[in-house]
Amino acid sequence: MTKRPYSRTFIAVVLFALFAAAPAARAEDKQFRIDYTVAIANQAQHLFHVTADVQNIHEDHLSLQLPTWAPGWYTVENYAKNILRFVISDAKGARLQPVMTRKQTWRVETRGIERIKVEFDYRADILALNQAKIDKDYAFFTGIELFMMAEGHRDRPSNVRFELPAGWQIISALKETADPNTFTAADYDTLVDAPTEMGRFDLLKFDVAGHPHYLVTTPAGAFTKDKAERFSQMIAKVAVAESKVFGEIPYEKYVHFYFFKRPESNAGGALEHLNSFVAFAYGNEPDSLIGTAAHEFFHLWNVKRLRPAEMWPYDYSRENETPLLWVSEGFTNYYSNVAQLRAALRSREQFVQAAAQAITGVESNEARNYISPANSSTSTWLGYDTPVAFGISYYTQGQNLGALLDLSIIHDTAGAAGLDEVMRTLYNEHYKRNRGFTTEDMIAVINRLTKRDYHDFYRRYVWGVEVPPYDEIFGYAGYKSGKTSQQSPRLDFQATVNPEGDIQLTRVLPGTTAAAAGLQAGDVLVSFDGVEARRGFGAAYELLTQRVGKTVKVAIKRNGESKTVEMQVAGEEDMAYRLVEVSNPTPQQLKVRDRWLMTGQ
């Protein structure tokens, strides 16, 4: 192309564009924003010091709100209870007196004031999924605990600068900047959904489809390098399998936080975030950890982005009830198994067995006759991490329904579609259009794919408590259900997890073998025949299953003193479901089965 001199007209157009852009740039500079500084004020007292620099205020008063709960963990925690020495001042340092309009909302008069500084200390003394902790070797928090939202400005970006003790490193789910101690968030929801850890920990970086992933393990040395590398390879396979369901990876980076420690509250297990998750590891073998990783990773689409309408947007000030957690959690349970199958980390037989276990989990619970999956979702706030008198898990209910819907859709479309297509369509038509989805939205997608009306299915098995036709639906893939009887241990006591993370008896049922052994309320369970009794209780329960009808030695602590008693393990009959292949499956059944159990997809 031949170059030619600029014309006068061209120069005039350029000058006009420059002058027109200048006011826009100045307006951008004057837009509201909050930037934060987080420092460790006192390790011994477990105190963060948080400073919020609120700039470009153009209103007569400003309301600042701290969340009451962490999305994904459906328990109101009232984080403001951890605040000390709350102070607001203007740009000249003059103190402003806020008024509390709600239990953790402060309104400050800002007429004629364009900039204020908010400062407070935050007591971080509980290591848990929905709490913050400063210890001698690390500090951990999620933004939901420390960062306030300015009402009316949740879409504004923020920077966060961290002040670290000497020798500490930092990893955050927030976006990096040129300064290694400063991170940024595009809006408030991104800001508060990001965990950050400072201190001494092990860090492994690995790649998934061109995206950096970080495996953070605490304390340092708890997870050997060879196990970390093997685990990262398993995570990568699962991530690729799950991303194919939705057709994209919606993040720049992903951080996996693992604590090889006991949680210090009932908030144990694992919790998903926008581009990360946090987990407490029980055991340190990759094979025992991958199921949780697969579950939490799938959440980055299902519930973090594809979200029930009642949670779009989140209301951080109160409970957000929705009848759709059986989809958000139950389908995620289901896809944890699907992803491991497709990633060749479990066999077809193991996958089918997991489906049978979900049936058992639902049908062996009396509450299924009274509490529908939709209602168990809505009522989760009654006792998400504490026992309720009568309840059933929407995790298991939803996992069961996930398999049934998947098979039914595959059957109705002759293998052209399954639950994958439902999830992908909802993701594209709702999350990508900046809205949540309803039950009716979901039914509409299924009806569109199958050319059949699924309202009756939802009426009976989602909103209702009818027993699904297992043989008919699993029969589409050439399976039939059967029941087996098995002996399981009967635990003749009630227990809770105390603040130290130990299992402590709250009641021993009279006239039982536990009472005859001398167990009492207040006793702390240490071990059964040398097998440690700890949160999760899995290994101890497995041992008791093998000892039904026999005597075991129970190590306890009573009033600080160690004691051992002998207890006969009482048993009870349980029914378990199994799925077995029918003889001589038809070509149509094999076609459905191959689509359902597809690998390498």
Backbone hydrogen bonds, N-H to C=O, Kabsch-Sander energy under -0.5 kcal/mol:
donor,donor_aa,acceptor,acceptor_aa,energy
11,I,7,S,-2.0
12,A,8,R,-2.3
13,V,9,T,-2.2
14,V,10,F,-2.2
15,L,11,I,-2.4
16,F,12,A,-2.4
17,A,13,V,-2.2
18,L,14,V,-2.2
19,F,15,L,-2.4
20,A,16,F,-2.5
21,A,17,A,-2.0
22,A,18,L,-1.4
24,A,20,A,-0.8
25,A,21,A,-2.3
26,R,22,A,-2.5
27,A,23,P,-2.7
28,E,24,A,-2.2
29,D,25,A,-2.0
30,K,26,R,-1.1
31,Q,28,E,-1.4
33,R,55,Q,-1.5
34,I,157,P,-0.8
35,D,53,D,-2.0
36,Y,159,N,-3.0
37,T,51,T,-2.2
38,V,161,R,-2.6
39,A,37,T,-0.5
39,A,49,H,-2.4
40,I,163,E,-0.9
41,A,39,A,-1.0
41,A,47,L,-1.5
42,N,47,L,-1.7
46,H,43,Q,-1.0
47,L,42,N,-2.7
48,F,46,H,-0.5
48,F,122,Y,-2.4
49,H,39,A,-3.1
50,V,48,F,-0.5
50,V,120,F,-2.9
51,T,37,T,-2.5
52,A,118,V,-3.1
53,D,35,D,-3.6
53,D,51,T,-0.5
54,V,52,A,-0.9
54,V,116,I,-2.4
55,Q,33,R,-2.8
55,Q,53,D,-0.6
57,I,114,E,-2.0
62,L,108,V,-2.5
64,L,106,W,-3.3
65,Q,149,M,-2.6
66,L,104,Q,-2.3
68,T,316,Y,-3.0
69,W,316,Y,-0.6
70,A,73,W,-0.6
73,W,70,A,-2.6
74,Y,72,G,-0.5
75,T,73,W,-2.3
77,E,68,T,-3.3
78,N,68,T,-1.8
79,Y,67,P,-0.8
81,K,78,N,-2.2
82,N,79,Y,-2.0
83,I,80,A,-1.7
84,L,121,D,-2.8
87,V,119,E,-2.9
88,I,96,L,-0.6
89,S,117,K,-2.4
90,D,94,A,-2.6
91,A,115,R,-0.8
93,G,90,D,-2.0
96,L,88,I,-3.3
99,V,107,R,-2.7
101,T,99,V,-0.7
101,T,105,T,-1.7
102,R,105,T,-1.1
105,T,102,R,-1.4
106,W,64,L,-3.0
107,R,99,V,-3.0
108,V,62,L,-2.8
110,T,60,D,-2.9
111,R,60,D,-1.1
113,I,110,T,-2.4
114,E,112,G,-0.5
116,I,54,V,-2.1
117,K,89,S,-3.0
118,V,52,A,-2.6
119,E,87,V,-3.0
120,F,50,V,-1.9
121,D,84,L,-2.8
122,Y,48,F,-2.3
123,R,82,N,-2.9
124,A,46,H,-3.6
124,A,122,Y,-0.6
125,D,123,R,-0.6
126,I,132,A,-2.1
128,A,126,I,-0.9
129,L,267,A,-2.3
131,Q,128,A,-1.3
133,K,140,F,-2.5
134,I,124,A,-2.3
135,D,133,K,-0.5
135,D,138,Y,-3.5
139,A,198,M,-2.7
140,F,133,K,-3.0
141,F,196,T,-1.9
143,G,194,A,-1.4
144,I,192,V,-1.3
145,E,142,T,-2.4
146,L,142,T,-0.6
146,L,143,G,-0.7
147,F,143,G,-2.4
149,M,65,Q,-3.1
151,E,63,S,-2.4
151,E,149,M,-0.7
153,H,150,A,-2.3
156,R,153,H,-1.7
158,S,185,A,-2.2
160,V,183,F,-3.1
161,R,36,Y,-2.6
162,F,181,N,-2.9
163,E,38,V,-2.3
164,L,162,F,-0.6
168,W,165,P,-1.8
169,Q,199,G,-2.3
171,I,197,E,-2.4
173,A,195,P,-2.3
175,K,184,T,-1.8
177,T,179,D,-0.6
177,T,182,T,-0.9
182,T,179,D,-2.1
183,F,160,V,-2.8
184,T,175,K,-2.4
185,A,158,S,-2.7
188,Y,154,R,-2.7
189,D,154,R,-0.6
191,L,187,D,-2.1
192,V,188,Y,-2.4
193,D,189,D,-0.8
194,A,191,L,-0.8
196,T,141,F,-2.8
197,E,171,I,-2.8
198,M,139,A,-2.8
199,G,169,Q,-2.4
200,R,137,D,-2.7
201,F,199,G,-0.6
202,D,217,T,-2.5
204,L,215,L,-2.1
206,F,213,H,-2.5
208,V,211,H,-2.3
211,H,208,V,-1.9
213,H,206,F,-3.4
214,Y,254,Y,-2.0
215,L,204,L,-3.0
216,V,214,Y,-0.7
216,V,256,H,-3.2
217,T,202,D,-2.3
217,T,215,L,-0.5
218,T,258,Y,-2.2
220,A,200,R,-0.6
222,A,219,P,-2.1
224,T,222,A,-0.5
228,A,224,T,-2.5
229,E,225,K,-2.4
230,R,226,D,-2.1
231,F,227,K,-2.9
232,S,228,A,-2.4
233,Q,229,E,-1.6
234,M,230,R,-1.8
235,I,231,F,-2.7
236,A,232,S,-2.3
237,K,233,Q,-1.7
238,V,234,M,-2.1
239,A,235,I,-2.9
240,V,236,A,-2.1
241,A,237,K,-2.1
242,E,238,V,-2.7
243,S,239,A,-2.3
244,K,240,V,-1.3
245,V,241,A,-0.5
245,V,242,E,-1.1
246,F,242,E,-0.8
247,G,243,S,-2.0
248,E,243,S,-0.9
254,Y,212,P,-1.8
255,V,275,N,-1.6
256,H,214,Y,-3.4
257,F,255,V,-0.7
257,F,277,F,-2.8
258,Y,216,V,-3.3
258,Y,256,H,-0.6
259,F,279,A,-2.8
260,F,218,T,-3.6
260,F,258,Y,-0.6
261,K,259,F,-1.2
264,E,127,L,-3.5
268,G,266,N,-2.1
270,A,268,G,-0.7
271,L,278,V,-2.6
273,H,276,S,-2.6
274,L,193,D,-1.0
276,S,273,H,-0.6
277,F,255,V,-1.6
278,V,271,L,-2.4
279,A,257,F,-2.4
280,F,269,G,-3.0
281,A,259,F,-2.4
281,A,279,A,-0.6
283,G,281,A,-0.8
288,S,285,E,-1.3
289,L,285,E,-0.8
289,L,286,P,-1.0
290,I,286,P,-1.7
293,A,289,L,-1.9
294,A,290,I,-2.7
295,H,291,G,-1.9
296,E,292,T,-2.9
297,F,293,A,-2.4
298,F,294,A,-1.6
299,H,295,H,-1.0
300,L,297,F,-1.6
301,W,298,F,-1.5
302,N,298,F,-2.3
303,V,301,W,-1.1
303,V,306,L,-1.9
304,K,299,H,-1.8
305,R,301,W,-1.3
306,L,301,W,-3.5
307,R,305,R,-1.2
309,A,437,F,-2.5
311,M,308,P,-2.0
312,W,309,A,-1.7
316,Y,314,Y,-0.7
318,R,315,D,-1.0
321,E,319,E,-0.6
325,L,322,T,-0.5
327,V,324,L,-1.4
328,S,324,L,-2.1
329,E,325,L,-3.2
330,G,325,L,-1.1
331,F,326,W,-0.6
331,F,327,V,-0.9
332,T,327,V,-0.6
333,N,329,E,-2.3
334,Y,330,G,-2.2
335,Y,331,F,-2.9
336,S,332,T,-1.5
337,N,333,N,-1.2
338,V,334,Y,-2.0
339,A,335,Y,-2.9
340,Q,336,S,-1.6
341,L,337,N,-2.1
342,R,338,V,-2.7
343,A,339,A,-2.0
344,A,341,L,-1.6
345,L,340,Q,-3.1
346,R,340,Q,-1.0
351,F,347,S,-2.0
352,V,348,R,-2.6
353,Q,349,E,-2.3
354,A,350,Q,-2.1
355,A,351,F,-1.7
356,A,352,V,-2.0
357,Q,353,Q,-2.4
358,A,354,A,-1.7
359,I,355,A,-1.7
360,T,356,A,-2.3
361,G,357,Q,-2.6
362,V,358,A,-1.6
363,E,359,I,-3.2
364,S,360,T,-2.1
365,N,362,V,-1.4
366,E,364,S,-0.6
368,R,365,N,-1.9
369,N,366,E,-2.0
370,Y,367,A,-2.0
371,I,367,A,-2.7
372,S,370,Y,-0.6
374,A,462,V,-2.3
376,S,372,S,-2.8
377,S,373,P,-1.5
378,T,374,A,-2.0
379,S,375,N,-2.2
380,T,377,S,-1.3
381,W,378,T,-0.6
382,L,379,S,-2.2
383,G,380,T,-1.3
397,Q,393,S,-2.3
398,G,394,Y,-2.3
399,Q,395,Y,-2.1
400,N,396,T,-2.4
401,L,397,Q,-2.4
402,G,398,G,-2.4
403,A,399,Q,-1.7
404,L,400,N,-1.9
405,L,401,L,-3.0
406,D,402,G,-2.4
407,L,403,A,-2.5
408,S,404,L,-2.3
409,I,405,L,-2.7
410,I,406,D,-2.4
411,H,407,L,-2.5
412,D,408,S,-2.6
413,T,409,I,-1.7
414,A,411,H,-1.2
415,G,410,I,-2.9
416,A,413,T,-1.6
422,V,418,G,-1.1
423,M,419,L,-2.6
424,R,420,D,-2.7
425,T,421,E,-2.2
426,L,422,V,-2.5
427,Y,423,M,-2.3
428,N,424,R,-2.3
429,E,425,T,-2.7
430,H,426,L,-1.8
431,Y,426,L,-0.8
432,K,427,Y,-2.0
433,R,430,H,-0.8
434,N,431,Y,-2.1
435,R,430,H,-2.0
437,F,307,R,-1.9
442,M,438,T,-1.9
443,I,439,T,-2.5
444,A,440,E,-2.4
445,V,441,D,-1.7
446,I,442,M,-2.2
447,N,443,I,-2.9
448,R,444,A,-2.1
449,L,445,V,-2.1
450,T,446,I,-2.6
451,K,447,N,-2.2
452,R,447,N,-0.6
454,Y,452,R,-0.6
458,Y,454,Y,-2.0
459,R,455,H,-2.7
460,R,456,D,-2.3
461,Y,457,F,-2.7
462,V,458,Y,-1.6
463,W,458,Y,-3.1
464,G,458,Y,-0.6
466,E,460,R,-1.8
470,Y,468,P,-1.9
473,I,469,P,-2.4
474,F,470,Y,-2.9
475,G,471,D,-1.1
476,Y,472,E,-0.7
476,Y,473,I,-1.1
477,A,474,F,-1.2
478,G,475,G,-1.6
479,Y,474,F,-1.8
480,K,580,V,-2.4
482,G,578,R,-2.2
484,T,576,A,-2.9
486,Q,574,D,-2.8
488,S,572,E,-2.4
490,R,570,A,-2.7
491,L,489,P,-0.6
492,D,490,R,-0.9
494,Q,507,R,-2.9
496,T,504,Q,-2.4
498,N,496,T,-0.6
498,N,502,D,-2.6
501,G,498,N,-2.7
503,I,525,L,-0.5
504,Q,496,T,-3.1
504,Q,502,D,-0.7
505,L,523,D,-3.0
506,T,494,Q,-2.9
507,R,494,Q,-1.6
509,L,492,D,-2.0
512,T,509,L,-0.9
516,A,512,T,-2.4
517,A,513,T,-1.6
518,G,515,A,-1.3
519,L,514,A,-1.8
522,G,505,L,-3.0
523,D,520,Q,-2.0
524,V,557,K,-2.4
525,L,503,I,-2.6
525,L,523,D,-0.5
526,V,555,A,-3.1
527,S,555,A,-1.4
528,F,531,V,-2.2
529,D,553,K,-3.1
531,V,528,F,-2.3
532,E,530,G,-0.6
533,A,526,V,-2.7
534,R,532,E,-0.7
535,R,501,G,-0.5
537,F,534,R,-2.2
541,Y,537,F,-2.6
542,E,538,G,-2.2
543,L,539,A,-2.0
544,L,540,A,-2.4
545,T,541,Y,-2.2
546,Q,542,E,-1.4
547,R,543,L,-0.9
547,R,544,L,-0.6
548,V,545,T,-0.8
549,G,569,V,-3.1
550,K,547,R,-2.9
552,V,567,M,-2.8
554,V,552,V,-0.6
554,V,565,V,-3.5
555,A,527,S,-2.4
555,A,553,K,-0.6
556,I,554,V,-0.5
556,I,563,K,-3.3
557,K,524,V,-1.9
558,R,561,E,-3.0
561,E,558,R,-1.9
563,K,556,I,-2.5
565,V,554,V,-2.4
567,M,552,V,-2.7
569,V,550,K,-3.1
570,A,568,Q,-0.8
572,E,488,S,-2.1
574,D,486,Q,-3.2
576,A,484,T,-2.9
578,R,482,G,-2.3
580,V,480,K,-2.6
582,V,478,G,-2.5
590,L,586,T,-2.4
591,K,587,P,-2.0
592,V,588,Q,-2.1
593,R,589,Q,-2.7
594,D,590,L,-2.6
595,R,591,K,-1.8
596,W,592,V,-2.7
597,L,593,R,-3.0
598,M,595,R,-1.1
600,G,342,R,-1.1
